[in-house]
């Protein structure tokens, strides 16, 4: 057996957690939503699986002695504390939670360095860059290109975007993902957050990170080296591959995933992103340049506006307006501590929450 699952966690999907726990027999499962504890406990009665509930138990799961690696796939800033716990316990991180690096990239990358821990990206674009950099440790990157599908509203103008519905926004052309990241893809905030994620993962300056629209999502991202040569990683758009790579790294393990057929994609095309219609990309670049707790502010504000958009409380374009207001009005901290980040996250959620319930 290549892998053994020692812990599983879930927010509130008790049914799936029970099903997976019965299949993989981990030592521990954590259900974050305390109200689901009894259901999980009962579902796993007699199985020998220890059941805990609540957010603080995530840190316990993330630092179990038997684990070599922790895949952090929690959505949002909640992933910060368990990721820190895992790093401090010396676990390599398979990072599927980009928000962790967006919110506290400096702190997390510094901590990982101190503990000799690898952060292996699961995000498909960053996995592509990571794969392109294997064997290039001594060579400098000139720049990277993060590819973006453009989402369901690629090519649309402001007038069109002002009236789009959540149903339309949730129909991503290439990738099957959760609701939050699908909305982020439609609004280009996902790419903005990925720019910040790339800065920290690969230690890059702003002018070394570019975004290019690539509607087919076959080239997952590219690196350009100082001799002008470019390396790209390609494959079918399926998250199984980057997950598989992160878990197997530095090896490649045989898989039966569907193979790419050139004749299905006779043309791979590219476009510049539209930064007027998709303002979130610029807001993210701006937050990255300002630094400090500003990326934390846009991340928290974005989580609130996406939720509000999914609940039909604000329009598509208003999401950027609220994020920009938060950037202007919330207190800027140049060198935040962990507590500063957590406070900024809380304050931003409250402030953005007021703006979306007006
Ligand atoms: Mg991605």
Boltz pocket constraint, residues with backbone or C-beta under 6 A from the ligand:
constraints:
  - pocket:
      binder: B
      contacts: [[A, 123], [A, 124], [A, 125], [A, 126], [A, 194]]
      max_distance: 6.0
